[in-house]
Amino acid sequence: MGDEIQDDPFFRVREAMVREQIEARGVLNERVLEAMRRVPRHPFVPRELWEQAYADYPLPIGVGPTISQPYIVAFMAEVLELEGSDRLLEVGSGSGYAVAVLAHLCAEAFGIELEPELHARSAALIHTLGYSNIQLRCGDGFHGWPEAAPFDAILLSCAAREIPRPLWEQLKPNGRFLYPRGPARGSQELVLVTKTPLGPKAVRRLPVRFVPLRRVGTGSE
């Protein structure tokens, strides 16, 4: 599920990232911490930014969106409470870094990215890293991936004022939906919504700042 990376030149820097930026800030799930140790972040950013790859802030990836800071990726992974048998969908998979981390925590991970260039780059990198449980596609994430549904968990890695109905319909009963709720500009919060028998149960988790959900032919949601 991804090459062994202990011998790469950034291994010690990544260990420090997990210890000082993630574990020290309260992410304690050992499976999540191990996934963050295993997945190299530098290949997912432009080469000229490799020296900054393990700092705790977002970085540009060349086509509008950014790669999320490591702490946020780890926090989202912990909140989703993925099990080894779960199937996950990420909408707005961007560089592919978050879906690579999440693939270490579940059985299958699917990612949708609107930008063709980002999709092509991330698909090539995921293949190079040797993942066999990740599928990526280029398209309008608003509609999800109905052929692969239902999913145990869905991560919307872009801000929306509400959950897109097609995505909610592709979530299993008792599934978890995590997304940044809010406008394109202004206050956003990371919200976890569980699909309970009595209806959606939402829990607000963390103030965040994400790019807005974009659709084919439009600038935003």
C-alpha positions in Angstrom: 0.0 0.0 0.0 2.7 2.5 -0.7 6.5 2.1 -0.8 8.5 1.8 2.3 9.9 5.3 2.9 12.1 5.0 6.0 15.3 5.5 3.9 14.2 8.7 2.3 16.1 11.9 3.2 13.0 13.5 4.8 12.2 10.7 7.2 13.6 12.4 10.3 12.0 15.7 9.4 8.7 13.9 9.1 9.1 12.2 12.4 9.7 15.6 14.0 6.6 16.9 12.2 4.4 14.2 13.7 5.9 14.6 17.2 6.0 18.4 17.4 3.1 19.6 15.2 0.6 16.8 15.4 0.9 14.7 18.5 1.8 17.7 20.6 -1.4 19.4 19.5 -3.7 16.5 20.6 -3.9 14.1 17.7 -3.3 10.8 19.5 -4.8 8.1 17.3 -1.7 5.8 16.7 -3.0 4.6 13.3 -3.3 8.2 12.2 0.2 9.1 13.5 1.7 6.1 11.8 0.0 7.1 8.5 1.4 10.6 8.8 4.9 9.2 9.4 4.7 6.9 6.5 3.4 9.2 3.8 6.0 11.6 2.4 4.6 15.1 1.9 7.4 16.5 -0.3 6.5 14.7 -3.5 3.0 16.2 -3.4 4.4 19.8 -3.6 6.6 21.5 -6.3 10.3 20.6 -6.0 11.3 24.2 -5.1 9.1 23.9 -2.0 10.5 20.6 -0.7 12.4 22.3 2.1 9.1 23.6 3.4 7.1 20.5 2.9 7.0 19.4 6.5 6.3 22.9 8.0 2.8 23.3 9.5 1.2 25.5 6.9 -0.5 25.1 3.6 1.6 25.2 0.4 0.7 26.1 -3.2 0.5 23.2 -5.6 0.4 25.1 -8.8 -3.2 25.3 -9.9 -5.2 27.4 -7.5 -5.8 25.1 -4.5 -3.2 24.4 -1.8 -2.1 21.3 0.0 -3.5 21.4 3.6 -1.2 21.8 6.6 -0.2 18.5 8.1 -2.0 19.1 11.4 -5.3 19.6 9.6 -4.9 16.4 7.5 -4.1 14.5 10.7 -7.0 16.1 12.6 -9.5 15.2 9.8 -8.2 11.7 9.6 -8.7 11.2 13.4 -12.2 12.7 13.3 -13.3 10.4 10.6 -12.5 7.4 12.8 -11.8 5.1 9.8 -11.7 1.4 10.2 -9.7 -1.1 8.2 -12.8 -2.3 6.3 -14.1 1.2 5.4 -14.5 2.7 2.0 -13.9 6.5 1.8 -14.5 9.2 -0.8 -12.6 12.5 -0.8 -14.0 15.3 -3.0 -11.4 17.8 -3.9 -8.4 15.5 -3.7 -6.0 18.1 -5.1 -2.4 16.9 -4.9 -3.5 13.5 -3.5 -1.7 13.9 -0.2 -4.7 13.6 2.1 -6.2 10.6 0.2 -2.8 8.9 0.4 -2.8 9.3 4.2 -6.4 8.2 4.5 -5.7 5.1 2.3 -3.5 3.7 5.1 -6.6 3.8 7.4 -9.2 2.2 5.3 -9.8 -0.6 2.7 -10.5 1.6 -0.3 -10.1 5.3 -0.9 -11.6 7.2 -3.9 -10.7 10.8 -4.8 -12.3 13.2 -7.2 -10.5 16.4 -8.5 -12.0 19.0 -10.8 -8.7 20.3 -12.2 -7.4 18.0 -15.0 -3.7 19.0 -14.3 -3.9 18.3 -10.6 -5.7 15.0 -11.3 -3.1 13.8 -13.8 -0.3 14.8 -11.5 -1.8 13.1 -8.4 -2.8 10.0 -10.3 0.8 9.6 -11.6 2.3 10.1 -8.1 -0.1 7.7 -6.4 0.9 5.1 -9.0 4.6 5.8 -8.5 4.2 5.4 -4.7 2.7 2.0 -5.2 -0.8 2.3 -3.8 -3.2 -0.4 -4.8 -6.3 0.7 -2.8 -6.7 4.3 -4.3 -8.8 5.2 -7.3 -8.8 8.8 -8.6 -11.0 10.4 -11.2 -11.2 13.9 -12.8 -14.7 15.4 -12.6 -17.3 17.5 -10.8 -17.2 16.3 -7.2 -20.7 17.7 -6.4 -22.1 14.5 -8.0 -19.8 12.2 -6.1 -18.9 8.7 -7.5 -22.3 6.9 -7.7 -20.8 3.7 -9.3 -18.5 3.2 -6.3 -21.1 4.2 -3.6 -22.1 3.7 -0.9 -19.2 5.0 1.3 -18.6 4.6 5.0 -17.1 8.1 5.1 -16.9 11.1 2.8 -14.5 14.0 3.2 -15.3 17.2 1.3 -12.0 19.0 1.1 -13.5 22.3 0.0 -15.9 24.7 1.7 -19.7 24.5 1.1 -22.7 26.1 2.8 -24.4 22.8 3.0 -23.8 19.1 2.1 -24.5 18.4 -1.6 -27.5 16.1 -1.8 -25.8 13.6 -4.2 -23.0 13.1 -1.8 -25.2 12.7 1.2 -27.2 10.0 -0.7 -24.0 8.1 -1.4 -23.2 7.9 2.4 -24.0 4.6 4.2 -26.4 4.6 7.2 -24.3 5.6 10.2 -21.6 7.0 7.9 -19.6 10.1 8.6 -19.5 13.2 6.4 -16.7 15.8 7.2 -16.6 19.2 5.5 -15.7 22.8 6.0 -19.0 24.6 6.4 -19.2 28.2 5.4 -18.9 30.7 2.5 -16.0 31.0 0.1 -14.9 34.1 2.0 -15.5 34.5 5.6 -15.9 32.2 8.6 -15.7 28.5 8.1 -15.8 25.6 10.5 -15.0 21.9 10.1 -18.2 20.0 10.8 -18.7 16.2 11.2 -22.2 15.0 10.3 -23.2 11.4 11.1 -26.1 9.8 9.1 -28.1 8.4 12.1 -31.4 6.6 11.9 -33.0 9.8 13.4 -31.4 12.1 10.8 -28.2 14.0 10.5 -26.2 14.7 13.7 -23.7 17.5 13.3 -20.8 18.3 15.6 -18.7 21.4 15.1 -15.0 20.7 15.4 -12.6 23.4 14.3 -12.3 26.8 12.6 -10.7 26.3 9.2 -10.0 28.0 5.9 -10.5 26.0 2.7 -11.1 26.9 -1.0 -14.7 26.8 -2.0 -16.4 23.8 -3.7 -16.3 24.5 -7.4 -18.5 22.9 -10.1 -18.1 22.4 -13.8 -18.8 25.7 -15.6 -18.9 27.7 -12.4 -16.4 29.5 -10.2 -17.8 28.1 -6.9 -20.6 26.3 -5.3 
